Structures are given as C-alpha cells and as structure tokens.
C-alpha cells in the first residue's frame, strides 16, 4: 500500500493551485478573434492569375487525396484530373464534399431491422401472447 504525501506537500500543492487559478481569473490574457477579409489576409498581394493557380493546385491536391481514398491509382488520378474542365472540377469537388465518410453498406439498416424484430418478439412474449405463422 502506498503512503499518501504528508500535510505539508498537500498544503503546498493546494496553495500553488489557488494562486495559479486566481492569477488566471484575475489577469486573463487578451484574446481577439475576427474574420479576416481576403484583402487583409495572405492572399492580398496576389494577382488573379497567381490566385487561380494556387486555388487550382489546392483543388487538385484535395481531389487527388479523395480519389486515392476511393481506391484509384496515381496514374488514374492524374489522367482524370487532366481531363476535367474547371466546371467539371468544381462539380466533382461539390460531390466529394457531399459524400459520407465510410458508409456501412446497409449493415446498419439490417442491424436496426433485426433489433426491431427482436423487440417486437420480446414485447409479445412479455404479454404472454403467441406468434403463430401458418
């Protein structure tokens, strides 16, 4: 069995916590949060061509990552990205955003149905009724 620390140690820890928490409450740090407009942010000095190329690169990276998760090889991903127009690229991005991550393939529905059937059978048995199927 371990021996608990003596009173002086507990008293020291308690005073430390009291002083620390009092300081945190009495002297809170100044925190400011606000939305940054595009004209004030990191993209302020970029012209339209550079901004569109950066956006295109980020979209390509996002699409590549999502398509690789879907099981496509890097060659297939590259070929598909090169064949997309800007409108098609945006449509694919919108569709990828709407996809659910990791579907269960209908197993959840089957489990829910099985639980519902078992619940009905349990209620019928508790009411001393019989289910007769002819």
Number of C-alpha atoms within 10 A of each C-alpha: 3 4 5 8 8 8 9 9 11 12 11 11 12 12 12 12 12 12 12 12 12 12 11 11 10 9 9 9 8 5 5 5 5 5 7 9 10 10 10 10 10 10 13 11 12 12 9 9 9 12 14 12 11 14 12 14 12 12 16 18 12 14 19 20 14 16 17 14 10 9 10 14 12 13 9 13 18 13 10 14 16 10 10 13 10 10 9 12 19 13 13 14 16 11 10 15 11 9 9 7 8 6 9 8 8 8 10 11 11 11 11 11 12 12 12 12 11 12 12 12 15 12 11 13 12 9 9 8 10 9 8 5 4 3
